[in-house]
Amino acid sequence: MPTDPTGREHLTPVKITDTSATERAAFRRCRRQWFLGIVHRLQSADGNQNFWFGTLVHAALESYYQHLLDHGMASHDDAVEVSLDRYEREYHASVEPIKAWLGFLWPNVEESYLELGELGLEMLQAYFDREKTEPLFDEVVEVERRVYVPIRSPGGRKVGKLSVRTDVVGRRQGALAVADHKTASREMSASQLDLDDQLTAEVYAIWKSRKDGEFPEEAVYNVLMKKVPRPPKTLKPGKKSRRWPDGEPKLSKDKSQMVTYDLYLAEIKRLGLDMAEYEEILQYFYNQDHSGESPFFRRDYVMRSPAQMASFEANLYEEYRDMRLVAAHPERAYPNPSPFSCPSCSVRLACTMMSDDGDVEAIIKASYVVGDPRR
């Protein structure tokens, strides 16, 4: 359970002996955010909604793929029920401590948490519909396994540990692959994915931890966009006839609609419309769904090579040295202001107060709690 901060976290050195793929990304983004938010585990008392939401979705996906691992790929329907049940349990359990922290302020944010919770449930239901026909993997090998691999100097001396928890490892067409689940509001560019270091760390850790030394040939960004497909829009009815006394139903052919091929096809069948009249728009949504350009799901496959692993290993050592120095010398935890990361930064208030030479201790005590240690 969260505890009260001392108020002097920004001045208190810490000796670290390990790091993780997620922590390294935070360190590169902003040293001060990393030092306060990860090393000292300061959390905003009202929580981080994006982190909370992502954790809920990850928990549901973990249950789904664990069920497939335990009972086989044919257990999809049961796996969905297990997953959605867990999502609902986790939602109710997770809002209780937030309500306790906020007290009389909870009613101000309760609706936003409820809306996010319902969005996540709908996103998962749409994702599982897709999984039935287009599964992420042909076989699930591991789910949410945390592995530890040594960080070594160029001479081979162990200086620390890299901790990595992969979302799911599986096989696709026989090849070993590592997948990372994401929830996102906007798409990442292909060039960004090719260089993304977190997924490289996951490939590296799985490779180094396997007794048979098998190298993962693929890495997969499995992204659930924060959007939910809906049935196609209906237009003003057409001509009346014996079959259509109220006018023939018509569906919009607007290609910007938030709809999938399956939903559009189902609506045509439900209304008993002529399939040929909608052939072109159906083909458009079919291509969109199966080409990786869906506005609801993105599944990007990228390759990692042994040469990239060697470069990663060398960079990991140098970066870890920097992390240890910053943790031991708080004055080196300088900020990296950015219009992309600052607005959502959980320690922004404390950081601003430090820059303004204000009463940082009072702000930390009043606005933050210390989260549980990373496991």
C-alpha positions as CSV (number, residue, x, y, z in Angstrom):
1,M,0.0,0.0,0.0
2,P,1.2,3.6,-0.7
3,T,2.9,5.4,2.2
4,D,3.6,9.0,3.1
5,P,6.7,10.7,1.5
6,T,9.4,12.4,3.6
7,G,9.3,15.5,1.4
8,R,13.0,15.3,0.8
9,E,13.0,12.7,-1.9
10,H,14.4,15.2,-4.4
11,L,17.5,15.5,-2.3
12,T,17.9,11.9,-1.1
13,P,20.5,9.7,-2.9
14,V,19.7,6.1,-3.6
15,K,21.9,3.1,-4.5
16,I,20.4,1.1,-7.3
17,T,21.5,-2.5,-8.3
18,D,19.1,-3.1,-11.3
19,T,17.0,-1.5,-13.9
20,S,14.2,-2.5,-16.3
21,A,13.3,-1.8,-19.9
22,T,10.5,0.6,-18.8
23,E,12.7,2.4,-16.4
24,R,15.4,3.0,-19.0
25,A,12.9,4.6,-21.3
26,A,11.8,6.9,-18.5
27,F,15.5,7.8,-17.8
28,R,16.1,8.8,-21.4
29,R,12.9,10.8,-21.5
30,C,13.6,12.9,-18.3
31,R,16.1,12.2,-15.6
32,R,14.2,14.2,-13.0
33,Q,10.9,12.4,-13.8
34,W,12.8,9.1,-13.5
35,F,14.5,10.0,-10.2
36,L,11.3,11.2,-8.5
37,G,8.8,8.9,-10.1
38,I,10.7,5.6,-10.4
39,V,13.7,5.7,-8.0
40,H,11.7,7.3,-5.2
41,R,8.3,6.0,-6.5
42,L,6.4,9.3,-6.0
43,Q,2.9,9.1,-7.3
44,S,0.2,11.7,-7.6
45,A,-2.4,11.2,-4.9
46,D,-5.2,11.2,-7.5
47,G,-3.4,8.6,-9.7
48,N,-2.4,8.6,-13.3
49,Q,-5.4,7.7,-15.4
50,N,-3.4,6.6,-18.5
51,F,-1.3,4.2,-16.4
52,W,-4.3,3.0,-14.5
53,F,-6.2,2.3,-17.8
54,G,-3.2,0.5,-19.4
55,T,-2.8,-1.7,-16.3
56,L,-6.4,-2.8,-16.5
57,V,-6.2,-3.7,-20.2
58,H,-2.9,-5.5,-19.7
59,A,-4.4,-7.6,-16.8
60,A,-7.3,-8.7,-19.0
61,L,-4.9,-9.6,-21.9
62,E,-2.7,-11.5,-19.5
63,S,-5.6,-13.7,-18.4
64,Y,-6.7,-14.3,-22.0
65,Y,-3.3,-15.5,-23.2
66,Q,-2.6,-17.4,-20.0
67,H,-5.8,-19.3,-20.5
68,L,-4.8,-20.1,-24.1
69,L,-1.4,-21.3,-22.8
70,D,-3.0,-23.5,-20.2
71,H,-5.9,-24.9,-22.3
72,G,-4.8,-24.6,-25.9
73,M,-5.7,-22.2,-28.7
74,A,-9.1,-23.8,-29.2
75,S,-10.2,-22.4,-25.8
76,H,-10.8,-18.9,-27.2
77,D,-14.4,-18.5,-26.0
78,D,-13.6,-19.5,-22.5
79,A,-10.5,-17.4,-22.4
80,V,-12.6,-14.3,-23.4
81,E,-15.0,-14.9,-20.5
82,V,-12.1,-15.4,-18.0
83,S,-10.4,-12.2,-19.3
84,L,-13.5,-10.0,-19.2
85,D,-14.4,-11.2,-15.7
86,R,-10.9,-10.3,-14.5
87,Y,-11.2,-6.9,-16.1
88,E,-14.4,-6.1,-14.2
89,R,-12.9,-7.4,-10.9
90,E,-9.7,-5.3,-11.4
91,Y,-11.7,-2.2,-12.2
92,H,-13.7,-2.3,-9.0
93,A,-10.7,-3.2,-6.9
94,S,-8.5,-0.5,-8.4
95,V,-10.9,2.4,-7.9
96,E,-11.3,1.7,-4.2
97,P,-7.9,3.0,-3.1
98,I,-8.3,6.0,-5.4
99,K,-11.6,6.8,-3.8
100,A,-10.0,6.6,-0.4
101,W,-7.1,8.9,-1.3
102,L,-9.4,11.5,-2.9
103,G,-12.1,11.5,-0.3
104,F,-14.6,14.2,-0.9
105,L,-12.9,15.0,-4.3
106,W,-13.8,11.6,-5.7
107,P,-17.2,12.7,-7.2
108,N,-15.3,15.2,-9.4
109,V,-13.4,12.4,-11.2
110,E,-15.7,9.4,-10.8
111,E,-17.4,9.8,-14.1
112,S,-14.1,10.0,-16.0
113,Y,-12.9,6.7,-14.4
114,L,-16.3,5.1,-15.3
115,E,-16.1,6.2,-18.9
116,L,-12.5,4.9,-19.3
117,G,-13.5,1.6,-17.7
118,E,-16.4,1.1,-20.1
119,L,-14.2,2.1,-23.0
120,G,-11.6,-0.5,-22.0
121,L,-14.3,-3.2,-21.8
122,E,-15.6,-2.4,-25.3
123,M,-12.0,-2.3,-26.7
124,L,-11.3,-5.7,-25.3
125,Q,-14.5,-7.2,-26.7
126,A,-13.7,-5.9,-30.2
127,Y,-10.1,-7.2,-29.9
128,F,-11.2,-10.7,-28.9
129,D,-13.6,-10.7,-31.9
130,R,-10.7,-10.1,-34.1
131,E,-8.5,-12.7,-32.2
132,K,-11.0,-15.5,-33.1
133,T,-10.2,-15.1,-36.8
134,E,-6.7,-13.4,-36.7
135,P,-4.9,-14.6,-33.6
136,L,-1.7,-12.9,-32.5
137,F,0.2,-16.2,-32.4
138,D,-0.3,-19.8,-33.6
139,E,1.0,-21.0,-30.3
140,V,1.5,-19.2,-26.9
141,V,4.8,-20.1,-25.3
142,E,5.0,-17.7,-22.2
143,V,2.8,-15.1,-20.6
144,E,4.0,-12.2,-18.4
145,R,7.3,-13.9,-17.3
146,R,9.8,-11.6,-15.6
147,V,13.4,-12.5,-16.5
148,Y,16.6,-11.1,-15.1
149,V,19.8,-10.9,-17.2
150,P,23.2,-9.5,-16.1
151,I,24.4,-6.1,-17.2
152,R,28.1,-6.6,-17.9
153,S,31.1,-4.2,-18.5
154,P,33.1,-4.5,-21.8
155,G,35.4,-6.8,-19.8
156,G,32.6,-9.1,-18.8
157,R,32.2,-8.0,-15.2
158,K,28.7,-8.1,-13.9
159,V,27.7,-4.6,-12.7
160,G,23.9,-5.0,-12.3
161,K,20.7,-6.7,-13.5
162,L,18.3,-5.9,-16.3
163,S,14.7,-6.9,-15.4
164,V,12.3,-7.4,-18.2
165,R,8.7,-8.6,-18.1
166,T,7.4,-9.6,-21.5
167,D,3.7,-9.5,-22.2
168,V,3.5,-12.7,-24.3
169,V,6.0,-14.9,-26.2
170,G,4.7,-17.1,-28.9
171,R,5.2,-18.7,-32.3
172,R,4.0,-17.5,-35.6
173,Q,4.6,-19.8,-38.6
174,G,7.1,-21.7,-36.4
175,A,9.2,-18.7,-35.5
176,L,9.7,-17.5,-32.0
177,A,8.3,-14.0,-31.4
178,V,7.9,-11.4,-28.6
179,A,4.8,-9.2,-28.3
180,D,4.3,-6.0,-26.4
181,H,0.8,-4.9,-25.6
182,K,0.0,-1.2,-25.9
183,T,-3.0,1.1,-25.5
184,A,-2.7,4.3,-27.5
185,S,-4.6,7.3,-28.6
186,R,-2.4,7.9,-31.7
187,E,-0.3,5.8,-34.0
188,M,3.5,5.4,-33.8
189,S,5.6,5.8,-36.9
190,A,7.2,2.8,-38.5
191,S,10.7,4.4,-38.1
192,Q,10.0,4.9,-34.4
193,L,9.1,1.2,-34.0
194,D,12.3,0.1,-35.8
195,L,14.4,2.0,-33.2
196,D,12.3,1.5,-30.1
197,D,14.6,0.3,-27.4
198,Q,12.1,-1.2,-25.0
199,L,11.2,-3.9,-27.5
200,T,14.8,-4.5,-28.2
201,A,15.4,-5.1,-24.5
202,E,12.6,-7.7,-24.5
203,V,14.1,-9.6,-27.4
204,Y,17.5,-9.4,-25.8
205,A,16.3,-10.7,-22.4
206,I,14.3,-13.6,-23.9
207,W,17.2,-14.6,-26.0
208,K,19.7,-14.5,-23.1
209,S,17.3,-16.3,-20.7
210,R,16.4,-19.2,-22.9
211,K,18.4,-22.4,-22.2
212,D,18.4,-23.4,-25.9
213,G,19.6,-20.0,-26.9
214,E,16.9,-19.6,-29.6
215,F,16.8,-16.1,-30.9
216,P,13.3,-14.4,-31.3
217,E,13.0,-13.7,-35.0
218,E,10.1,-11.2,-34.6
219,A,9.0,-8.5,-32.3
220,V,5.4,-7.4,-32.4
221,Y,3.7,-4.2,-31.3
222,N,0.2,-5.3,-30.4
223,V,-1.7,-2.0,-30.1
224,L,-5.3,-1.5,-29.0
225,M,-6.3,2.0,-30.0
226,K,-8.6,3.9,-27.7
227,K,-11.5,3.7,-30.2
228,V,-14.4,1.4,-30.4
229,P,-16.0,0.2,-33.7
230,R,-19.7,1.0,-34.2
231,P,-22.3,-0.2,-36.8
232,P,-22.4,1.9,-40.0
233,K,-24.6,5.0,-40.0
234,T,-28.1,4.8,-41.5
235,L,-29.3,7.3,-44.0
236,K,-32.7,8.6,-44.9
237,P,-34.8,5.7,-46.3
238,G,-35.2,5.3,-50.0
239,K,-38.2,4.6,-52.1
240,K,-41.2,2.8,-50.6
241,S,-42.2,-0.5,-52.0
242,R,-44.2,-3.6,-51.1
243,R,-41.1,-5.0,-49.4
244,W,-40.1,-1.6,-47.8
245,P,-43.4,0.1,-46.9
246,D,-41.5,2.7,-44.8
247,G,-38.8,3.1,-47.5
248,E,-35.7,1.0,-48.3
249,P,-33.1,1.3,-45.6
250,K,-29.7,2.7,-46.7
251,L,-26.3,2.6,-45.1
252,S,-23.7,5.3,-45.3
253,K,-20.7,4.6,-47.5
254,D,-18.6,7.2,-45.8
255,K,-15.1,5.7,-45.5
256,S,-14.2,7.7,-42.4
257,Q,-16.8,5.9,-40.3
258,M,-15.5,4.0,-37.2
259,V,-16.7,0.6,-38.4
260,T,-15.2,-2.7,-39.3
261,Y,-15.9,-5.0,-42.2
262,D,-17.6,-7.6,-39.9
263,L,-19.9,-4.9,-38.4
264,Y,-20.8,-3.5,-41.8
265,L,-21.5,-6.9,-43.2
266,A,-23.6,-7.9,-40.2
267,E,-25.8,-4.8,-40.6
268,I,-26.4,-5.5,-44.3
269,K,-27.5,-9.0,-43.4
270,R,-29.7,-7.8,-40.5
271,L,-31.5,-5.4,-42.8
272,G,-31.7,-7.8,-45.7
273,L,-30.0,-5.4,-48.1
274,D,-28.5,-6.2,-51.5
275,M,-24.9,-7.1,-51.0
276,A,-23.9,-6.1,-54.5
277,E,-24.8,-2.5,-53.8
278,Y,-22.3,-2.3,-51.0
279,E,-19.5,-4.4,-52.6
280,E,-17.1,-1.5,-52.9
281,I,-17.4,-0.1,-49.4
282,L,-17.2,-3.7,-48.0
283,Q,-14.0,-4.3,-49.9
284,Y,-12.6,-1.0,-48.5
285,F,-13.2,-1.9,-44.9
286,Y,-12.0,-5.5,-45.5
287,N,-8.7,-4.2,-46.9
288,Q,-8.4,-1.8,-44.0
289,D,-8.9,-4.5,-41.4
290,H,-6.5,-6.9,-43.0
291,S,-3.7,-4.6,-44.1
292,G,-2.6,-3.3,-40.7
293,E,-4.3,0.0,-41.2
294,S,-7.2,-0.5,-38.9
295,P,-8.1,2.5,-36.7
296,F,-8.8,0.2,-33.8
297,F,-6.0,-2.3,-33.8
298,R,-2.4,-2.1,-35.0
299,R,-0.1,-5.1,-35.2
300,D,3.3,-4.0,-36.4
301,Y,6.0,-6.7,-36.9
302,V,9.6,-5.6,-36.7
303,M,12.9,-7.5,-36.8
304,R,15.8,-7.4,-34.4
305,S,19.2,-8.8,-35.4
306,P,22.2,-10.2,-33.4
307,A,24.1,-7.1,-34.5
308,Q,21.5,-4.9,-32.8
309,M,21.8,-7.1,-29.7
310,A,25.5,-6.4,-29.5
311,S,25.0,-2.7,-29.9
312,F,22.2,-2.8,-27.3
313,E,24.5,-4.6,-24.8
314,A,27.2,-2.0,-25.1
315,N,24.7,0.9,-24.7
316,L,23.0,-0.8,-21.8
317,Y,26.3,-0.8,-19.8
318,E,27.0,2.9,-20.4
319,E,23.4,3.9,-19.7
320,Y,23.3,1.9,-16.5
321,R,26.5,3.7,-15.3
322,D,24.7,7.0,-15.9
323,M,21.6,5.8,-14.0
324,R,23.7,4.8,-11.0
325,L,25.5,8.2,-10.9
326,V,22.2,10.1,-11.1
327,A,20.6,8.0,-8.4
328,A,23.6,8.6,-6.1
329,H,23.9,12.3,-6.9
330,P,20.4,13.9,-7.1
331,E,21.8,17.2,-8.4
332,R,22.4,15.3,-11.7
333,A,18.7,14.6,-12.1
334,Y,18.1,17.6,-14.3
335,P,14.8,18.0,-16.1
336,N,14.1,17.6,-19.8
337,P,11.1,19.9,-20.5
338,S,9.0,18.7,-23.4
339,P,5.5,19.6,-24.7
340,F,4.9,15.9,-25.3
341,S,5.8,14.4,-21.9
342,C,5.4,17.3,-19.4
343,P,1.6,17.7,-19.5
344,S,1.1,14.0,-18.4
345,C,4.1,13.9,-16.1
346,S,3.0,12.6,-12.6
347,V,5.8,14.7,-10.8
348,R,5.3,17.9,-12.8
349,L,4.1,19.9,-9.8
350,A,7.2,19.0,-7.8
351,C,9.5,19.6,-10.7
352,T,8.0,23.1,-11.3
353,M,8.4,23.9,-7.6
354,M,12.1,22.8,-7.8
355,S,12.7,25.1,-10.8
356,D,11.0,28.0,-9.0
357,D,13.0,27.4,-5.8
358,G,9.7,27.0,-3.9
359,D,8.8,24.9,-0.9
360,V,9.3,21.5,-2.6
361,E,9.1,19.6,0.7
362,A,5.6,20.9,1.4
363,I,4.4,20.2,-2.1
364,I,5.7,16.6,-2.1
365,K,4.0,15.9,1.3
366,A,0.7,17.5,0.3
367,S,0.4,16.1,-3.3
368,Y,2.2,12.8,-3.4
369,V,2.3,9.3,-2.0
370,V,5.1,6.7,-2.2
371,G,4.0,3.7,-4.3
372,D,4.8,0.1,-3.7
373,P,8.3,-1.2,-4.7
374,R,8.6,-2.6,-8.2
375,R,8.5,-6.4,-8.2
